[in-house]
Amino acid sequence: MLKFIDDLAGAVFDVFMLFCYFFAGVILVGVPIFLLAKFFQLFL
């Protein structure tokens, strides 16, 4: 039973880390592109 709980906690942690990396990637890629788009929208 303890092994099952340990595996389940590990799986939940892996999914959580996947979401963290995904959102970090979205922020790192999306924010500069968004700012660049706003910049060009203002001056062009």
Backbone torsions as a table, in degrees:
resi	resn	phi	psi	omega
1	MET	NA	-40.9	-179.3
2	LEU	-65.1	-37.7	178.2
3	LYS	-63.5	-40.4	178.9
4	PHE	-61.0	-45.4	179.5
5	ILE	-64.0	-40.5	178.9
6	ASP	-63.8	-43.4	177.7
7	ASP	-63.8	-42.2	-179.8
8	LEU	-63.4	-44.4	178.0
9	ALA	-63.0	-39.8	177.7
10	GLY	-63.1	-42.1	179.5
11	ALA	-65.4	-43.8	178.3
12	VAL	-62.3	-42.8	178.8
13	PHE	-62.7	-42.1	178.7
14	ASP	-62.0	-43.5	179.1
15	VAL	-64.3	-42.4	178.3
16	PHE	-60.9	-43.9	178.5
17	MET	-64.5	-37.7	177.4
18	LEU	-60.4	-46.3	177.7
19	PHE	-63.0	-39.6	178.7
20	CYS	-61.7	-46.6	179.0
21	TYR	-64.6	-39.2	179.4
22	PHE	-61.7	-48.9	-179.2
23	PHE	-67.3	-36.1	176.2
24	ALA	-62.7	-41.5	177.2
25	GLY	-64.2	-42.9	178.4
26	VAL	-61.0	-42.8	-179.3
27	ILE	-67.3	-46.2	-178.0
28	LEU	-64.6	-35.4	-178.5
29	VAL	-89.7	-42.1	-172.4
30	GLY	-73.1	-40.3	-175.8
31	VAL	-64.4	-48.8	177.4
32	PRO	-60.4	-40.0	179.2
33	ILE	-65.1	-41.9	177.9
34	PHE	-61.3	-45.7	179.3
35	LEU	-64.7	-39.9	177.4
36	LEU	-63.0	-42.2	178.4
37	ALA	-63.8	-42.8	177.5
38	LYS	-62.9	-41.5	179.1
39	PHE	-59.6	-48.4	179.8
40	PHE	-68.2	-31.8	178.5
41	GLN	-65.8	-35.5	-179.4
42	LEU	-72.9	-39.7	-169.4
43	PHE	-103.3	-5.4	179.1
44	LEU	-120.1	NA	NA
